[in-house]
Structures are given as structure tokens and as C-alpha cells.
């Protein structure tokens, strides 16, 4: 069966990479896969990310419909982040990527 060419602008792989291809996007999604987290919990669970970058990435994920930001009218304000159904649909992909990564890292280097 001949391989079908992928129109770069309409390619589903390209569109997916645009949505989840940021340096911190997958770690954020993975941190939210199993539970809702407050901002500081999320920040502490992702080694190496700074506050400014986390804010920026969360906003982008919210704009892309993968993360929900829920603000509670309390003093002090409480904000929680969780995945939407679209975000939760990435669980299988992330688990597969983790398994592939573990296998890849276990291979001897050439």
C-alpha cells in the first residue's frame, strides 16, 4: 500500500504537535492526569518549570481546551486546574510514550 502524503498544514500529526508539542505541555498534562491540582502543587510537581512559564503554558492549554481553570470565591482565592475530557483523552498516549521512553532508555547506546 503506497504511503499517503501528508499536507503539512492539514496533517493531524502536525496539528497535534502544535497543541502538545511545547516543552512543558506534556509534563503539565501528565501531572494532571490523575488528579486536580492547585497552582503551587502543580508547580512543585514539575521539576525545572518557573512560575511565569507555568502560567503561560496553563493559559495555552486552557485556550486549546485541554485544561479547566476553576476559581473559588474565597479569601485567599483558591484556583484549581484539571483536565477536560479532551485532556483526559491524552492519558493513553502519554502512558504509551512513557513506556516507549523506558524501553528506549534501556537500550544500549551505539
N, C-alpha and C positions, 0 to 999 in steps of 0.2 A: 504494500500500500504506500503510495507516494506521500511524502511529508507535506502537509499543508503549510503554506507561508502564512506568517502572522503579520498583519498590518500593525505596525508599531503603535499607532495611536488608538487602535481598537482592540489590541491584544489583551485578553483577560489577565495574563501574567503581568504585563506592564502596568495595567490598572491596579492590580493587587499590590505590586511592588510600590507603586506611588502611595498607596494608603498605609501599608505596614512596613515600608522599607526604611524608615528613619532609624537612626542609631538607637534611640531609646524606646521606640514604639513597641517592639516585641517584649522587652523586659517589663514595660508597664502593663501590657496586656496579660502577660504571664503572672505578674504579681496580683492581678485582679481576677484571675481565672476561678479561684475557689472561694473568694470572699470579698465583700465590700470593705474598703479601707478609707480611713481619714487621710488627709493630705500628708501629715507628718509620718504616719505609719507607712504610707506608700513610699515616701522619700527615704525613710530608713531601710526599706526592704530592697532598694535598688542601689547597689554599691556604685559610687562614682558619679551619680547624677547630681547636678546642683539645682537649687530651688527655681531659678529662672528657667532652666531648660525643662524641668518637670511641668511648670505652669504652661509653658509654650506647647509642649507635647500633649498635655491633657486637653488643652483648648482645641488642638488639631484633631485629636481623637474624638472629642465631643462633636466638632463640626462634621466629621466623617461618619457620625452615627454609631460609633463603637463604644463610647463611654457616656455614662449618665453622671451628671454632677448634681447632687441633691444638697440644698442649703436649708438648714433648720433655723428657724427664727428663735434663737436662744442668745443669751449673753453669757460668755462669749459665743460668737457664731460657730456653728459646727457644720462642716462640709464633708460629705462622703462621696466617694467615687465607686462606681460599679460598672460592669459591662452590660451593654444592651444585648438583645438576642443575636444581633449581627456579631458583636464582640465575642459572645459565648460560642458562636459557631466556629471560631478560630481554635478552640481547645484541641480538637483532633489534629489540626495542622501543627500546632505548637508541640504537642506530645510527640508527633512523628518527627519533627525537626530535632527535638531533644534526643530521641532515640538514634537518629542518624548521626547527630553530633557525637554522642557517646561512642558509637561504632567507629566513626571517623578518627576520633582522638585515640582510640585503642589500636589503630593500625600503625605498623612501624613506618617511620619516615624513610623516604628514599634518599 
